[in-house]
């Protein structure tokens, strides 16, 4: 079943925005973005990719007229934003050349697309806010997967089910998180360089709140918990909300893998504070660390306490009582004044004659 969606699609090229013609359609769980072959002669499936392309679900397909990809709403780098009435899902198609080429004479393809769904639509019932694992393929490390999950307590035995997202939590309750890297290489370690919180699933959105920066803890409530291997990172912090109209929080982290116990890697440096330059030199004869990758999870939403949920109604009732009391008091005062004036108007006055003198005291 198709849902009403406002679609924004932007194509850019080295010459003009009309260099490539694109289209997008939206369903309750996916966005299908397509590039018209006739608008870009010689374009092949291997020339296009999404921002997050390692997942096999993010591949492109083709037919006689178009090259297209079916993008899940909760993977392939799709980000989500929301306003009072809508959920907005965004992604981007970019072009790639042969990595060995020094120049290109192809029209650069950059297609930003989004689907906008009313919150009251059925998408709320079928869309899973839970973010999927991130699978990466890198030279020297092969294929490995990052998993970011929330847990119910500090024992880390029970993963919170994806069906419960968005997660409901109470202000200042402790949130238990784990980032895990799965790989066939046992001589590797995971390093979490930074983590931040934002009201949207986009670490570049504003506002953002730093939790970990350059390997150093920034949030005063953060705690680290024992991990079974160096490919696990367990930590917790107290739940909070942004001081604004934003009612949700996403946690995003920049992570990487390193060769275990290798010198001069970012993992071996750990926390880099302002007093250290953080400069390091990698050995050229071997690949000792991967690129940085982004993992995220959320959203988290605060539970409304009974007091908080009832207070607006209580305040409204008290206001109504106060206003009604003021109105009654005003009506009473007006009535008293009217009665007084009426009574005074009924009193008759006449001048005294000479015989009706006032007796002496």
N, C-alpha and C positions, 0 to 999 in steps of 0.2 A: 504494500500500500504506500502510495506516495503522499508526502506531506507538503503543505504550503511552505515554501522557503524563499526568502529573499536572497538572491545569488549575486555576488560581486565578483567579477572575473576581470583580471587585468593582464594583458600581454605586453611585454616590452622587448625591444630588439635593438640592434646596433643602429638601425636606420629609423624605423618608426614603430609605433605600437601595433600597426596593422601587419607587421612582418609575419605574424602567425595568428591564425584564427582558432579560437578555443571555445569549448562549451562545458557546462557542468550540469549534472542532475543530482537531486537529493532524495534519498529514501530515509526511512526511520532509523537505519543503522549505518548507512554508507553515503559517501559522496563519489560520484563517477565523473572524473575530469578527462576530457578528450581534446586532442590537438588534431586539426584537420590536415591531412597529408598534402592536399593540393596547395595549401598556403605556404608550404615549406618543402619544396622539391628536394629529394634525397634524404629526408629525415628518417631515421631508423629507430627501432625500439631502444637500442642501446645508447641513444643520444639523450635520453630523458631520465630523470630520477626525481624522487621526492626528497625533502630535506632529511628525513630519516628513512633510509633506503635499505638497511641491512636485513630487515624482516622480509621473508619470502612473500608475505601478503602485500608488500608495497611494490611489486613488480608491475611493469607495463606490458600490455598486450596490444595486438593490432588486427585490423581487418583491411579491406580494400580502400576504405575512405579515411579512417582515423587511427591514431595511436592513443590508447586510453588506459586508465588505471582506476580500479575500484578501491577507494580509500576508506577503511573503517573509521568510525568516529572516535575511537579510543586507541588508535595506534598509528604507525607510520609518521610520527611527528605532528599529528593533528593536535592543535591547541584549542582550548575552550575558553570562552569568555561569556559573561552573562550580564544582562541589565535587569530592570524590574520585570520585564515581560518576556524576554527571549533568551534562548541559548544560542551561541554563535560559535560555529566550528570552522577553523581556518587551517589551510595548508598551502603548499607552494610547489610548483614544478620548476625545475631548473635544467638547463642543458649542460652536457658534459662532452668533452672531446677526448681523443686519445691522450693519455697522460704524457706520452713521449713527444707529442707535437709542441713546437715552440710558438707557432702562430696559428690563427684560425681566420678563415674568411666566411665562416658560417654566421648567419643571423643568430644572435644570442636569444635563447628562449627563457623567459621568466614569467610564469603564470601564477598569480595569486588568486586563490578561489576560496569561497566560504559559503556555508549554508546557515541560514538563520531559522530557528524553529520557535514557535510560541511555547512558552513553558506549560501552558495548559493542554498542549497537544499530546498525542500518544507517545511521542519520543521519550517523555519522562518515564514511561513504563518499560521501554525496551532498551534504552541506552544505559550501558554500564559505565559509571564514572571511574571505576577502577582502572588504573593505567597498567598496560601490559608490560611484560619483560622486554628488555632491549638486547638484541643479539647483534654482535659485532664480529667482523672478520678483519684481522690485521696481520701483516707480515711479521713473522717471528713468534706470534702468539696463537695463530690459527683462529678458530671460531670459539667465541665464549659469550656468555649471557649474564647480564646484570638483572638482579631481581630486587625490587624495593617493596617491602611490605610493612604493615603495622601489626603489632602483636597485642594480646590482651593484658599481659603482665611481664614482669622482669624475668620470668622463667623461659620465655621465648619458646614455648611448646605449642601454643595455639595461634595460628595466623588468623587474623580477622577476615572473614569471608568477603569476597568481592561483591556478594549480593547485598551487603550492608552499606555500601557506598552510595551517597556521601556519608561519611562516618559522623555520628553524633557524639559530641564529648562536652563535658562540663568545664567551665572556666577554671583554670589552674589544676585540672586533673592531669596526671602524667601520661604522656603519649610515648609508647615504646615502638621503636623503629629498627629495622634491620636491612642493610644493603648486603647482598651476597653475590659473588662472582662464581659462576660455574664454568670450569674449563678442564680439559684433559691434562693440562700441564700442572703438575703438583708443585713445581718450584717457582710459583708465582705468588704475588701478594697484591691485595687491594688497597688503594689509597683514596680516601675521601678528602679532596682538597678544599671544597667549599660546599655549603648548603645555605639556602635562603628560602624565605617564605614570601608568598605573593598571593593576592586575591584571585589571580588567574593562573592557568597552567602555562605560564610564560615567564621565565625568570627575568626577562628584559622589561616586563611591564612595571608600572609604578602604582602604588608604593611597593618596595621590597624591604624585608627585614633580614639582616644577616644572622645566621645561626652559627656557621663555621666559615672562617675566611683565611685563606692561605694555610690551611691545616690547623688553625688556632680556634679554640672555642670562643664564641662571642656572646651567646645567650647565657645569662647568669644562672639559669636553671638547668643547663645541660649536664647530663651524667653519661659516662661510658660504662658499658657492662661487659663482662667477660665473654669472649667469642671463642668458638670451638677451633677455628683455623684463622690464618691470616687473610683468608679470602672472605671473611665475615666482618662486618662492622656494625656493632650494636650500640645504640644510644637512645636516650630519652630526654624529654623536656616537658615543661608545663604548658598546657594548652592556653592559647590567647586568641584575641581577635584584633583586627585593625580598627583604629578609632575613626570610623567613618561609616558609610552606608554598606560597606562590603560585609557580607555575612558568611564568607567562606575563606579557607586558607589551603593553598597547595604548597608542598615542600619539594624543592628541586635541589639536586646535588650534582656537582661536577666530580667525576670519578675517573680513575685510571688504573691500569695494571702495570706491575713492574716485575722484573726478575728478582727473585727473593735473595736478599743479602748482597745485592750488587751495589757497588759504590757509585756515587755521583748520579743517583736517580732522584726523582722528585719524592718517591716513597721514602727513601733513606733520609731525606732532609726533615720530614715531619713539619712541625709548626715553624713558619717563618714570620717573625714579628717585624715591626718597623725598624728594628736595629740591625737586621740582617739583610743582605742584598738578595739572597736567594739564587745567586748565580751558580750554575753548575755546567759541567761539560760531559756530554755523553761519549762513551767509547765508540769509535767509528766502526770497529771490526764486528760489533754485535748490536742487535736491537735489544735494549735493556728496559724500555718502557713503551707504553702505548700512547696514543693520543688521548686527550680528555674527552669524556663522553658524558652526556646529560641524562640523568634518570629523575623521574618525578613520581609523586603519588599524592592522592587526594581526590576530592576535596574533603576538608574537615569543616564541620559546622557545629556551632555551640548550641547546646540544649537550652531551651528557655525554662528557667526554674518556675515553680508554681507562683512564687512571689512576683517574679518578673513578668510572667504571662498575665497575672491578674491585676498588676498594679495599674495599667492604663485604664482598665474598667473601673477600678476603685477610685482612681483619681478623677475619672469622668463623673462618677456618681457623687463624689464629694463636691465637685465643682457645681453640679446641678443643684445639690442641696443648698450650697452657699448662695447661688444665684436666686433660687426660689425664696430663701429666707430674706434676702435683700429686697426682693420684689414685694413680699408680704409686709415687711417693715415699712417700705415706701408707701404702699397702699394704706397702711394703718395711719401713718403720719398725715397723708393727704386727707383721709376721712376725718381725722380729728380736727384738722384746720377748717375743713368745710363745715363741720358740726359747730365749731366754736363761732365762726362767722355768722352762721345761720341763727344761732341762739342770741348773739349780740345784736343782730338786726331786729329782733323782736322786742327789745327793750325800748320803752317810750320815755322821752325826756320832755319836760315843760319848765318854763321859768317860774321861780318863786314870786308870789306877790308880797305886798308889804305885810300882810297879816301872817304869812307863813314864814316867819323868821326862824332862824336856826337857834335853838335854845342854847343858852350859855352853859359852859361846862360847869 
